[in-house]
């Protein structure tokens, strides 16, 4: 729960150009934790004591409540731009940056509230929209399809990832070292995600990662235990399994980012929670897949290969989310998504012409008369970029 909420916040903190890096870099800490686990398990043989040792540090996550700022996306979509401006001011002071005055004063208080352009402060007398829940995800046609695909993909990743992680003891060699190496291969997987997701978008690398996860696992059941000359092939089986673990780790990290970019701000945490629930169902099934080896040694790997192939096909059905603005409302997810734009690969302080047009569109929808919009936040869908200049809007 804590890690999912932190990931959601992370994606909303960073602009489009840096989300691929930020969304994958945090998992290096996950890999370090996994690498330390077999050492702890070797020293602490009692599983109850081991569970206590690795659980107590989670209490530190309570500090997130006081140390992490609220999402600017969430604050603005809930008419709390005053709090968002205070966070921006803190960031400005820490980073030594400058912001134009009234950077979050979006439209006059007489104009109606809008999901895309909010009144500064959001007066208490205004009628607020009903709080959105995961049920709204299922009521929205396009988002419902995307959510169901994400849930299926997360379930596949959960099953294969934890199935391979928990099944390292059946590989040849020391079970502690096998688990350690299965954690080590995650580091290059996250590096590959950072590089490829930024360079080639989200869909094609994700599809390739699923293929990399499944293809080695298809080969494993058909390998003999040794060659005709007596060479033991158990190390080759371990190598192919680790390649599969590399692929599923990368696909899991990629689909995390894809899901966070598909769900709109008003239900992003709920949508990610639905997907995470599906992943946990896959993880619950993972230990039982090991029992398939009792029926036939090839069944578990073949199952993982088949579902990975299905994941490769399903991920290609999802829309490309790279270089797009984050959706804010449920209506943003209906119809055609905004086309990818290299204009979005800018820092938050740079305002492009495409971003400036978002201000004009929002002003038009909210009844602001033709002319100019001063000191408006180009919130759109990818973060807070401040338009300090006067942008002429034609209606």
MIDOSE-897451 format. One line per field, with one value per residue (C-alpha): x, y, z; residue in one letter. Coordinates in pm, 1 decimal. Example, Ala and Ser with C-alpha at 12.3 -4.5 7.8 and 13.67 -1.06 7.14 Angstrom:
<pts>
px	(1230.0,1367.0)
py	(-450.0,-106.0)
pz	(780.0,714.0)
res	(A,S)
</pts>
This chain:
<pts>
px	(0.0,270.3,486.0,189.3,85.5,446.0,474.5,155.2,289.6,621.9,463.3,263.5,568.2,776.5,714.8,667.7,1032.9,1154.5,881.2,1057.5,1367.1,1185.9,940.2,1221.5,1505.5,1317.2,1326.8,1701.5,1627.2,1389.7,1672.1,1909.0,1649.9,1610.7,1988.8,2015.7,1734.9,1924.4,2207.0,1960.3,1787.6,2123.0,2200.6,1846.0,1713.4,1385.2,1130.9,921.8,1218.5,1321.3,970.9,985.9,1326.8,1220.8,880.8,983.8,1164.0,831.7,730.8,960.2,707.4,484.6,722.9,591.5,285.4,493.8,782.5,623.5,429.3,84.0,42.9,-7.2,-230.5,-457.0,-472.2,-564.2,-829.9,-983.0,-993.7,-706.9,-471.3,-376.6,-207.3,-45.3,96.6,245.7,419.3,547.4,680.2,867.8,1015.0,1110.5,1288.1,1475.3,1583.6,1655.6,1413.2,1172.9,801.9,571.1,327.0,-11.6,109.5,-185.5,-458.5,-624.3,-948.1,-1168.2,-1382.0,-1697.2,-1617.0,-1746.6,-1515.0,-1361.3,-1159.5,-890.6,-874.5,-947.1,-1022.3,-743.8,-835.9,-1168.3,-1411.2,-1593.6,-1932.2,-1873.3,-2044.6,-1784.4,-1801.4,-1869.6,-1553.0,-1444.0,-1382.0,-1263.2,-1626.9,-1599.9,-1311.9,-1545.1,-1826.1,-1610.7,-1601.5,-1246.5,-1096.1,-1277.9,-1112.1,-770.9,-818.3,-913.2,-609.8,-386.4,-531.0,-463.0,-108.5,-36.3,-172.1,59.3,357.0,273.7,249.1,565.1,776.8,704.0,691.9,1049.5,1162.5,1015.1,1124.2,1497.7,1541.6,1461.1,1755.4,2092.5,2332.9,2296.0,1943.3,2068.0,2303.1,2035.1,1797.3,2076.8,2150.8,1780.0,1784.0,2102.8,1951.5,1683.8,1936.6,2011.0,1636.2,1558.8,1845.4,1702.9,1361.5,1502.4,1682.7,1432.0,1106.1,1236.6,1384.8,1118.2,802.5,613.9,444.4,725.5,978.6,706.9,616.0,983.7,1024.4,736.5,896.4,1231.0,1050.3,875.4,1117.5,1391.8,1128.1,1001.8,1351.5,1414.7,1178.7,1338.9,1696.2,1843.8,2007.8,2341.9,2494.3,2596.4,2951.3,2831.7,2844.5,2601.4,2349.9,2204.2,2394.4,2240.6,1895.4,1978.7,2102.6,1785.2,1572.9,1763.7,1707.1,1337.1,1354.0,1523.4,1237.8,951.8,1117.6,1146.2,789.5,656.2,834.4,718.2,353.1,363.3,452.4,199.5,-84.6,6.0,-3.0,-334.9,-541.5,-655.4,-561.5,-908.2,-885.9,-514.9,-454.7,-775.8,-688.1,-337.8,-488.7,-711.3,-410.7,-202.8,-481.0,-463.9,-86.8,-131.5,-377.0,-109.0,145.6,-82.5,-107.5,269.1,370.0,111.3,258.6,572.1,358.4,300.3,653.8,521.6,291.1,554.5,881.8,797.9,450.3,548.8,785.6,540.5,264.3,486.5,586.5,224.5,100.9,404.8,319.4,-37.5,100.9,308.0,-8.6,-224.9,20.3,9.8,-365.0,-307.9,-255.0,95.1,141.5,495.3,533.2,168.2,18.1,-118.1,-498.8,-670.1,-1040.3,-1245.3,-1350.0,-982.7,-966.6,-1255.5,-1206.7,-864.6,-575.2,-360.4,-93.0,260.6,454.4,823.2,717.1,641.4,1004.7,1074.8,1131.7,842.1,960.9,952.3,618.5,574.8,319.6,134.2,111.3,1.1,-285.4,-405.2,-455.2,-663.9,-873.8,-937.1,-1022.3,-1265.2,-1441.4,-1477.7,-1628.8,-1330.8,-1379.0,-1152.1,-824.2,-545.2,-493.7,-233.3,-22.8,-204.4,-80.8,-59.9,-172.3,-312.6,-206.8,165.4,239.6,252.9,424.4,377.1,294.7,434.5,368.3,33.1,-105.9,-354.3,-654.6,-885.6,-1237.2)
py	(0.0,249.5,172.0,195.6,535.6,655.1,542.4,727.0,1043.3,1001.4,989.8,1302.7,1489.7,1443.3,1594.0,1375.7,1369.9,1232.0,981.1,685.2,753.0,827.1,538.7,283.7,430.9,377.5,1.4,-10.5,7.9,-288.7,-486.5,-399.2,-525.4,-852.3,-899.0,-860.0,-1107.2,-1435.4,-1317.9,-1247.5,-1582.2,-1761.3,-1598.1,-1604.6,-1957.1,-1909.1,-1776.1,-1599.1,-1398.6,-1327.0,-1200.3,-970.9,-832.7,-741.7,-604.8,-361.0,-117.9,-63.9,152.9,416.2,460.0,643.0,936.1,979.7,1150.8,1439.6,1445.0,1397.1,1686.4,1626.7,1579.8,1908.6,1725.0,1601.5,1936.6,2128.3,1880.7,1914.5,2297.0,2333.8,2541.7,2750.4,2447.8,2364.0,2715.1,2675.2,2354.3,2531.8,2812.0,2562.3,2399.0,2740.8,2830.2,2500.6,2502.3,2872.5,2909.7,3192.4,3173.2,3443.3,3593.0,3423.8,3127.8,2915.8,3176.1,3010.3,3189.8,3452.7,3335.0,3409.7,3145.2,2790.9,2526.0,2286.1,1966.6,2126.4,2477.3,2535.6,2840.3,2933.9,2812.2,2656.8,2842.7,2642.6,2746.9,2587.2,2264.6,1992.2,1691.7,1349.0,1174.9,927.1,561.1,248.9,192.0,499.4,327.8,43.2,279.3,462.9,268.5,328.4,333.9,11.4,-172.6,-29.4,-113.3,-475.4,-514.1,-362.5,-597.6,-898.2,-780.5,-720.8,-1066.2,-1221.2,-1028.7,-1115.4,-1486.9,-1511.3,-1273.8,-1437.8,-1784.1,-1746.0,-1569.2,-1828.4,-2116.3,-2050.1,-2331.3,-2590.6,-2474.7,-2643.5,-2497.5,-2312.6,-2181.0,-1863.3,-1779.1,-1855.2,-1610.9,-1353.2,-1377.1,-1354.7,-1020.6,-904.6,-947.5,-694.9,-410.2,-430.8,-481.5,-143.0,18.6,-123.1,18.4,365.5,371.0,193.4,337.8,688.5,613.0,387.7,463.8,226.3,-37.2,-180.0,-221.8,-371.5,-622.4,-710.1,-760.0,-1009.2,-1198.8,-1202.5,-1335.8,-1617.2,-1733.9,-1873.4,-2051.3,-2234.3,-2366.9,-2494.2,-2797.6,-2925.9,-2919.7,-3254.5,-3281.8,-3336.2,-3361.7,-3687.4,-3624.3,-3595.1,-3215.1,-3101.5,-2846.1,-2741.2,-2410.8,-2338.2,-2394.7,-2149.2,-1894.7,-1920.4,-1883.7,-1568.8,-1426.7,-1493.8,-1316.2,-1019.7,-1000.5,-1024.4,-771.1,-522.7,-586.9,-545.8,-213.1,-96.1,-186.5,-0.1,314.5,248.8,203.8,521.5,713.9,561.8,626.2,988.3,1181.3,1155.1,772.6,705.6,563.4,357.7,228.4,134.0,-33.9,-248.5,-346.0,-417.9,-641.3,-840.7,-871.3,-1003.2,-1265.2,-1373.8,-1374.5,-1591.7,-1842.6,-1839.3,-2087.5,-2337.1,-2327.1,-2485.0,-2788.9,-2832.1,-2972.3,-3273.6,-3349.4,-3280.6,-3088.1,-2878.7,-2759.9,-2459.5,-2308.7,-2372.2,-2199.3,-1896.5,-1886.5,-1899.2,-1622.8,-1409.2,-1447.2,-1342.4,-1038.4,-941.7,-938.4,-756.9,-474.4,-386.2,-321.2,-44.5,310.3,455.9,680.1,808.2,1184.8,1242.6,1460.6,1279.3,1252.5,1440.8,1351.3,1054.1,1245.5,1285.0,906.8,891.5,934.8,967.3,1051.8,1354.0,1270.9,1220.6,1544.5,1613.7,1958.9,1792.5,1695.0,2018.6,2119.1,2252.1,2610.1,2602.0,2667.6,2557.9,2681.8,2351.0,2398.9,2759.2,2643.3,2428.9,2749.9,2903.4,2589.4,2573.5,2942.3,2903.4,2610.5,2809.3,3116.0,3347.6,3619.6,3633.6,3811.4,3714.8,3492.7,3621.7,3413.7,3090.3,2746.4,2517.3,2219.8,2004.7,1652.2,1630.8,1847.1,2215.1,2430.5,2801.3,3035.9,3369.0,3544.4,3673.6,3428.8,3563.7,3333.5,3334.9,3198.6)
pz	(0.0,97.4,-203.0,-443.1,-310.7,-321.6,-685.1,-773.9,-610.9,-786.2,-1132.2,-1054.7,-923.3,-1237.9,-1582.5,-1887.4,-1992.8,-1657.8,-1570.8,-1734.6,-1523.8,-1197.6,-1234.1,-1268.7,-1063.2,-736.8,-792.5,-749.3,-376.9,-420.6,-580.9,-297.1,-48.7,-238.7,-258.7,118.1,189.6,122.9,349.7,628.2,567.3,590.2,925.9,1073.0,1019.8,1206.6,954.0,1219.0,1342.0,981.9,906.5,1210.0,1112.1,758.9,869.4,1143.1,905.2,726.2,1020.7,871.9,590.3,839.2,801.5,445.5,588.6,720.2,473.3,128.6,-26.2,-168.3,-542.4,-726.6,-976.0,-699.4,-521.1,-834.2,-946.9,-597.4,-602.2,-355.1,-566.6,-262.1,-104.1,-436.2,-456.3,-107.1,-220.2,-530.5,-314.3,-96.4,-407.5,-542.4,-220.4,-194.8,-560.9,-582.2,-874.1,-958.1,-1025.7,-1161.2,-907.3,-868.3,-1067.4,-961.1,-998.4,-1291.0,-1369.9,-1201.8,-912.9,-1110.5,-1370.4,-1321.5,-1189.4,-1438.9,-1412.7,-1629.8,-1494.6,-1126.3,-916.9,-677.0,-333.3,-438.1,-210.7,50.7,-87.7,-424.6,-513.6,-531.6,-756.8,-610.2,-502.6,-767.9,-679.9,-861.6,-965.7,-1187.5,-1366.5,-1458.5,-1564.0,-1818.0,-2149.9,-2276.2,-1929.7,-1841.0,-2130.3,-2043.9,-1676.2,-1748.0,-1974.8,-1706.3,-1444.3,-1668.6,-1740.6,-1372.9,-1283.8,-1544.2,-1410.9,-1051.8,-1128.3,-1340.8,-1130.8,-797.1,-950.4,-1073.7,-754.9,-519.8,-740.4,-732.9,-479.1,-747.0,-960.3,-935.1,-682.4,-353.6,-296.9,-125.8,-411.8,-669.6,-503.7,-480.4,-852.3,-933.5,-750.9,-922.4,-1271.0,-1178.2,-1179.7,-1556.3,-1613.4,-1457.6,-1649.3,-1972.7,-1882.2,-1819.5,-2154.3,-2379.7,-2244.1,-2301.4,-2643.2,-2799.4,-2603.3,-2375.8,-2594.1,-2807.0,-2521.3,-2298.9,-2568.3,-2613.1,-2237.3,-2230.6,-2518.6,-2334.5,-2026.8,-2211.6,-2478.7,-2248.0,-2040.6,-2350.1,-2414.3,-2060.5,-2070.0,-2389.3,-2261.1,-2157.4,-1818.8,-1987.7,-2332.3,-2499.5,-2382.9,-2022.5,-1985.7,-1716.5,-1850.2,-1516.1,-1526.2,-1867.7,-1719.2,-1443.0,-1698.4,-1908.0,-1594.3,-1499.0,-1848.2,-1799.0,-1462.8,-1633.1,-1885.7,-1637.9,-1404.7,-1690.1,-1809.3,-1454.1,-1413.7,-1757.7,-1699.5,-1365.9,-1558.4,-1835.9,-1585.9,-1396.8,-1725.2,-1836.8,-1524.4,-1473.6,-1161.1,-1004.4,-994.0,-1046.3,-700.0,-716.6,-1063.9,-959.7,-654.8,-879.7,-1090.2,-781.3,-645.8,-968.8,-931.5,-576.8,-706.7,-952.4,-670.8,-455.3,-739.1,-799.2,-523.0,-648.1,-998.5,-852.2,-773.1,-1146.4,-1156.4,-966.2,-1259.2,-1523.3,-1488.8,-1796.7,-1695.3,-1483.8,-1740.3,-2023.0,-1826.2,-1767.0,-2134.3,-2253.1,-2023.1,-2109.5,-2478.5,-2399.9,-2217.2,-2521.5,-2732.1,-2477.4,-2415.0,-2786.1,-2755.3,-2499.0,-2628.5,-2633.5,-2329.9,-2387.6,-2442.7,-2354.7,-2085.7,-1782.0,-1797.8,-1517.2,-1543.4,-1659.4,-1970.4,-2065.7,-2115.2,-2361.5,-2734.9,-2893.0,-2665.8,-2735.2,-2993.6,-2863.0,-2863.7,-2823.5,-2698.8,-2365.2,-2310.0,-2129.0,-1771.8,-1567.7,-1604.5,-1985.6,-2152.2,-2510.7,-2757.9,-2725.5,-2348.2,-2388.9,-2608.1,-2316.9,-2120.2,-2397.3,-2433.1,-2058.9,-2047.5,-2337.3,-2170.8,-1851.1,-2011.8,-1990.1,-2253.5,-2562.1,-2512.3,-2278.8,-1981.0,-1735.6,-1497.4,-1570.2,-1476.4,-1776.1,-1571.3,-1847.4,-1766.1,-1711.4,-1412.5,-1332.9,-1591.7,-1530.2,-1816.2,-1711.9,-2040.6,-2165.2,-2418.8,-2666.9,-2704.0,-3001.3,-2954.2)
res	(X,X,X,X,X,X,X,X,X,X,X,X,X,X,X,X,X,X,X,X,X,X,X,X,X,X,X,X,X,X,X,X,X,X,X,X,X,X,X,X,X,X,X,X,X,X,X,X,X,X,X,X,X,X,X,X,X,X,X,X,X,X,X,X,X,X,X,X,X,X,X,X,X,X,X,X,X,X,X,X,X,X,X,X,X,X,X,X,X,X,X,X,X,X,X,X,X,X,X,X,X,X,X,X,X,X,X,X,X,X,X,X,X,X,X,X,X,X,X,X,X,X,X,X,X,X,X,X,X,X,X,X,X,X,X,X,X,X,X,X,X,X,X,X,X,X,X,X,X,X,X,X,X,X,X,X,X,X,X,X,X,X,X,X,X,X,X,X,X,X,X,X,X,X,X,X,X,X,X,X,X,X,X,X,X,X,X,X,X,X,X,X,X,X,X,X,X,X,X,X,X,X,X,X,X,X,X,X,X,X,X,X,X,X,X,X,X,X,X,X,X,X,X,X,X,X,X,X,X,X,X,X,X,X,X,X,X,X,X,X,X,X,X,X,X,X,X,X,X,X,X,X,X,X,X,X,X,X,X,X,X,X,X,X,X,X,X,X,X,X,X,X,X,X,X,X,X,X,X,X,X,X,X,X,X,X,X,X,X,X,X,X,X,X,X,X,X,X,X,X,X,X,X,X,X,X,X,X,X,X,X,X,X,X,X,X,X,X,X,X,X,X,X,X,X,X,X,X,X,X,X,X,X,X,X,X,X,X,X,X,X,X,X,X,X,X,X,X,X,X,X,X,X,X,X,X,X,X,X,X,X,X,X,X,X,X,X,X,X,X,X,X,X,X,X,X,X,X,X,X,X,X,X,X,X,X,X,X,X,X,X,X,X,X,X)
</pts>
